[in-house]
Amino acid sequence: MKILVVSDTHGHDENLEQAVYREAPFDMLIHCGDVEGREIFVEALAECPCCIVSGNNDFFSDLSREEEIDIAGKKFLVTHGHYYGVSLDILGVVDEARSRNCDGVFFGHTHKPVFENVDGILAVNPGSLSYPRQAGRRPSYAVLETTDEGQITGEIRYL
């Protein structure tokens, strides 16, 4: 199974389209918020099951604040992250995932990519495809792959 993880597209679709076309085919798309009213477009573009949560800029959205999903028999929290202080430190969102017995967490908000194991919890922030803030400011996203044995590997990729 191949999973594309994106965040913070802020209604600007050009780089999202480029990432989708580059990584297709994939089995699931996860958007960690700040889609700004483009969720129907994202679902149509992906042509696969999508998990899209609301971010701090998704005003008047009917999207869920967060979701728990299963990937290869492992439980993941999907959230934007702003309720957990991710701009200062990712430990709050990691602790929330742990308190829910999750194996990992997908989040956004900072526009800076993260892919690390924090005390047994996989923490993934794909960064931003529209307004990257990390050194070099390259648009980024994450790709995860699962094996039949339930192993999950992945990485941050850049446009």
Contacts in CASP RR format, 6 or more apart in sequence:
PFRMAT RR
TARGET T0000
AUTHOR 0000-0000-0000
METHOD contacts of the structure
MODEL  1
MKILVVSDTHGHDENLEQAVYREAPFDMLIHCGDVEGREIFVEALAECPC
CIVSGNNDFFSDLSREEEIDIAGKKFLVTHGHYYGVSLDILGVVDEARSR
NCDGVFFGHTHKPVFENVDGILAVNPGSLSYPRQAGRRPSYAVLETTDEG
QITGEIRYL
1 27 0 8 1.000
1 28 0 8 1.000
1 71 0 8 1.000
1 72 0 8 1.000
1 145 0 8 1.000
1 146 0 8 1.000
2 23 0 8 1.000
2 25 0 8 1.000
2 26 0 8 1.000
2 27 0 8 1.000
2 28 0 8 1.000
2 143 0 8 1.000
2 144 0 8 1.000
2 145 0 8 1.000
3 26 0 8 1.000
3 27 0 8 1.000
3 28 0 8 1.000
3 29 0 8 1.000
3 30 0 8 1.000
3 71 0 8 1.000
3 143 0 8 1.000
3 144 0 8 1.000
3 145 0 8 1.000
3 146 0 8 1.000
4 19 0 8 1.000
4 20 0 8 1.000
4 23 0 8 1.000
4 26 0 8 1.000
4 28 0 8 1.000
4 29 0 8 1.000
4 30 0 8 1.000
4 46 0 8 1.000
4 141 0 8 1.000
4 142 0 8 1.000
4 143 0 8 1.000
5 29 0 8 1.000
5 30 0 8 1.000
5 31 0 8 1.000
5 32 0 8 1.000
5 106 0 8 1.000
5 124 0 8 1.000
5 126 0 8 1.000
5 141 0 8 1.000
5 142 0 8 1.000
5 143 0 8 1.000
5 144 0 8 1.000
6 16 0 8 1.000
6 19 0 8 1.000
6 29 0 8 1.000
6 30 0 8 1.000
6 31 0 8 1.000
6 32 0 8 1.000
6 126 0 8 1.000
6 129 0 8 1.000
6 141 0 8 1.000
6 142 0 8 1.000
7 31 0 8 1.000
7 32 0 8 1.000
7 33 0 8 1.000
7 34 0 8 1.000
7 80 0 8 1.000
7 107 0 8 1.000
7 108 0 8 1.000
7 109 0 8 1.000
7 125 0 8 1.000
7 126 0 8 1.000
7 127 0 8 1.000
7 128 0 8 1.000
7 129 0 8 1.000
8 32 0 8 1.000
8 33 0 8 1.000
8 34 0 8 1.000
8 108 0 8 1.000
8 109 0 8 1.000
8 111 0 8 1.000
8 127 0 8 1.000
8 128 0 8 1.000
8 129 0 8 1.000
8 130 0 8 1.000
8 131 0 8 1.000
9 15 0 8 1.000
9 16 0 8 1.000
9 31 0 8 1.000
9 34 0 8 1.000
9 35 0 8 1.000
9 36 0 8 1.000
9 38 0 8 1.000
9 42 0 8 1.000
9 128 0 8 1.000
9 129 0 8 1.000
9 130 0 8 1.000
10 34 0 8 1.000
10 35 0 8 1.000
10 36 0 8 1.000
10 57 0 8 1.000
10 128 0 8 1.000
10 130 0 8 1.000
10 131 0 8 1.000
11 35 0 8 1.000
11 36 0 8 1.000
11 37 0 8 1.000
11 38 0 8 1.000
11 130 0 8 1.000
12 129 0 8 1.000
12 130 0 8 1.000
13 38 0 8 1.000
13 41 0 8 1.000
13 45 0 8 1.000
15 129 0 8 1.000
15 130 0 8 1.000
15 139 0 8 1.000
15 159 0 8 1.000
16 42 0 8 1.000
16 45 0 8 1.000
16 129 0 8 1.000
16 130 0 8 1.000
17 45 0 8 1.000
18 159 0 8 1.000
19 129 0 8 1.000
19 139 0 8 1.000
19 141 0 8 1.000
19 157 0 8 1.000
19 159 0 8 1.000
20 29 0 8 1.000
20 45 0 8 1.000
20 46 0 8 1.000
22 159 0 8 1.000
23 141 0 8 1.000
23 143 0 8 1.000
23 157 0 8 1.000
25 48 0 8 1.000
26 46 0 8 1.000
26 48 0 8 1.000
26 143 0 8 1.000
27 48 0 8 1.000
27 49 0 8 1.000
28 48 0 8 1.000
28 49 0 8 1.000
28 50 0 8 1.000
28 51 0 8 1.000
28 71 0 8 1.000
29 42 0 8 1.000
29 46 0 8 1.000
29 48 0 8 1.000
29 49 0 8 1.000
29 50 0 8 1.000
29 51 0 8 1.000
30 50 0 8 1.000
30 51 0 8 1.000
30 52 0 8 1.000
30 69 0 8 1.000
30 78 0 8 1.000
30 106 0 8 1.000
31 39 0 8 1.000
31 42 0 8 1.000
31 50 0 8 1.000
31 51 0 8 1.000
31 52 0 8 1.000
31 53 0 8 1.000
32 53 0 8 1.000
32 55 0 8 1.000
32 78 0 8 1.000
32 79 0 8 1.000
32 80 0 8 1.000
32 81 0 8 1.000
32 106 0 8 1.000
32 107 0 8 1.000
32 108 0 8 1.000
32 109 0 8 1.000
32 125 0 8 1.000
32 126 0 8 1.000
33 52 0 8 1.000
33 53 0 8 1.000
33 54 0 8 1.000
33 55 0 8 1.000
33 58 0 8 1.000
33 63 0 8 1.000
33 80 0 8 1.000
33 108 0 8 1.000
34 55 0 8 1.000
34 56 0 8 1.000
34 57 0 8 1.000
34 58 0 8 1.000
34 80 0 8 1.000
34 108 0 8 1.000
34 109 0 8 1.000
35 42 0 8 1.000
35 52 0 8 1.000
35 54 0 8 1.000
35 55 0 8 1.000
35 58 0 8 1.000
35 61 0 8 1.000
35 63 0 8 1.000
36 57 0 8 1.000
36 58 0 8 1.000
37 58 0 8 1.000
37 61 0 8 1.000
39 50 0 8 1.000
39 52 0 8 1.000
39 61 0 8 1.000
39 63 0 8 1.000
42 50 0 8 1.000
42 52 0 8 1.000
43 50 0 8 1.000
43 52 0 8 1.000
51 67 0 8 1.000
51 69 0 8 1.000
51 78 0 8 1.000
52 63 0 8 1.000
53 63 0 8 1.000
53 64 0 8 1.000
53 65 0 8 1.000
53 66 0 8 1.000
53 67 0 8 1.000
53 78 0 8 1.000
53 79 0 8 1.000
53 80 0 8 1.000
54 61 0 8 1.000
54 63 0 8 1.000
54 64 0 8 1.000
54 65 0 8 1.000
54 80 0 8 1.000
55 61 0 8 1.000
55 63 0 8 1.000
55 80 0 8 1.000
55 81 0 8 1.000
55 82 0 8 1.000
55 109 0 8 1.000
56 80 0 8 1.000
56 82 0 8 1.000
56 109 0 8 1.000
65 79 0 8 1.000
65 80 0 8 1.000
65 83 0 8 1.000
66 77 0 8 1.000
66 78 0 8 1.000
66 79 0 8 1.000
66 80 0 8 1.000
67 77 0 8 1.000
67 78 0 8 1.000
68 75 0 8 1.000
68 76 0 8 1.000
68 77 0 8 1.000
68 78 0 8 1.000
68 100 0 8 1.000
68 102 0 8 1.000
69 75 0 8 1.000
69 76 0 8 1.000
69 78 0 8 1.000
70 76 0 8 1.000
71 144 0 8 1.000
71 146 0 8 1.000
71 152 0 8 1.000
72 146 0 8 1.000
72 147 0 8 1.000
72 150 0 8 1.000
72 151 0 8 1.000
72 152 0 8 1.000
73 150 0 8 1.000
74 103 0 8 1.000
74 104 0 8 1.000
74 150 0 8 1.000
74 152 0 8 1.000
75 100 0 8 1.000
75 101 0 8 1.000
75 102 0 8 1.000
75 103 0 8 1.000
75 104 0 8 1.000
76 97 0 8 1.000
76 102 0 8 1.000
76 103 0 8 1.000
76 104 0 8 1.000
76 105 0 8 1.000
76 106 0 8 1.000
76 122 0 8 1.000
77 93 0 8 1.000
77 96 0 8 1.000
77 97 0 8 1.000
77 100 0 8 1.000
77 102 0 8 1.000
77 104 0 8 1.000
77 105 0 8 1.000
77 106 0 8 1.000
78 105 0 8 1.000
78 106 0 8 1.000
78 107 0 8 1.000
79 93 0 8 1.000
79 96 0 8 1.000
79 105 0 8 1.000
79 106 0 8 1.000
79 107 0 8 1.000
80 107 0 8 1.000
80 108 0 8 1.000
80 109 0 8 1.000
81 93 0 8 1.000
81 107 0 8 1.000
81 108 0 8 1.000
81 109 0 8 1.000
82 109 0 8 1.000
84 92 0 8 1.000
84 93 0 8 1.000
84 96 0 8 1.000
84 107 0 8 1.000
85 92 0 8 1.000
85 93 0 8 1.000
86 92 0 8 1.000
86 93 0 8 1.000
86 107 0 8 1.000
86 108 0 8 1.000
86 109 0 8 1.000
86 110 0 8 1.000
86 125 0 8 1.000
87 109 0 8 1.000
87 110 0 8 1.000
90 107 0 8 1.000
90 114 0 8 1.000
90 118 0 8 1.000
90 123 0 8 1.000
90 125 0 8 1.000
91 118 0 8 1.000
93 105 0 8 1.000
93 107 0 8 1.000
93 123 0 8 1.000
94 105 0 8 1.000
94 118 0 8 1.000
94 119 0 8 1.000
94 121 0 8 1.000
94 123 0 8 1.000
96 105 0 8 1.000
97 103 0 8 1.000
97 104 0 8 1.000
97 105 0 8 1.000
97 121 0 8 1.000
97 123 0 8 1.000
98 119 0 8 1.000
98 121 0 8 1.000
102 121 0 8 1.000
103 120 0 8 1.000
103 121 0 8 1.000
103 122 0 8 1.000
104 121 0 8 1.000
104 122 0 8 1.000
104 123 0 8 1.000
104 124 0 8 1.000
105 121 0 8 1.000
105 122 0 8 1.000
105 123 0 8 1.000
105 124 0 8 1.000
106 124 0 8 1.000
106 125 0 8 1.000
106 126 0 8 1.000
107 123 0 8 1.000
107 124 0 8 1.000
107 125 0 8 1.000
108 125 0 8 1.000
108 126 0 8 1.000
108 127 0 8 1.000
108 128 0 8 1.000
109 125 0 8 1.000
110 125 0 8 1.000
110 127 0 8 1.000
110 133 0 8 1.000
111 127 0 8 1.000
111 128 0 8 1.000
111 131 0 8 1.000
111 132 0 8 1.000
111 133 0 8 1.000
111 134 0 8 1.000
112 125 0 8 1.000
112 127 0 8 1.000
112 132 0 8 1.000
112 133 0 8 1.000
112 134 0 8 1.000
113 125 0 8 1.000
113 126 0 8 1.000
113 127 0 8 1.000
113 134 0 8 1.000
113 140 0 8 1.000
113 142 0 8 1.000
113 156 0 8 1.000
114 123 0 8 1.000
114 124 0 8 1.000
114 125 0 8 1.000
114 127 0 8 1.000
115 123 0 8 1.000
115 124 0 8 1.000
115 125 0 8 1.000
115 142 0 8 1.000
115 154 0 8 1.000
115 155 0 8 1.000
115 156 0 8 1.000
116 122 0 8 1.000
116 123 0 8 1.000
117 123 0 8 1.000
122 152 0 8 1.000
124 142 0 8 1.000
124 144 0 8 1.000
125 142 0 8 1.000
126 140 0 8 1.000
126 141 0 8 1.000
126 142 0 8 1.000
126 156 0 8 1.000
127 134 0 8 1.000
127 140 0 8 1.000
127 141 0 8 1.000
127 142 0 8 1.000
127 156 0 8 1.000
128 139 0 8 1.000
128 140 0 8 1.000
129 139 0 8 1.000
129 140 0 8 1.000
129 141 0 8 1.000
129 159 0 8 1.000
130 139 0 8 1.000
132 138 0 8 1.000
132 139 0 8 1.000
132 140 0 8 1.000
134 140 0 8 1.000
138 158 0 8 1.000
138 159 0 8 1.000
139 158 0 8 1.000
139 159 0 8 1.000
140 156 0 8 1.000
140 157 0 8 1.000
140 158 0 8 1.000
140 159 0 8 1.000
141 156 0 8 1.000
141 157 0 8 1.000
142 154 0 8 1.000
142 155 0 8 1.000
142 156 0 8 1.000
142 157 0 8 1.000
143 154 0 8 1.000
143 155 0 8 1.000
143 157 0 8 1.000
144 152 0 8 1.000
144 153 0 8 1.000
144 154 0 8 1.000
145 152 0 8 1.000
145 153 0 8 1.000
145 154 0 8 1.000
146 152 0 8 1.000
147 153 0 8 1.000
END
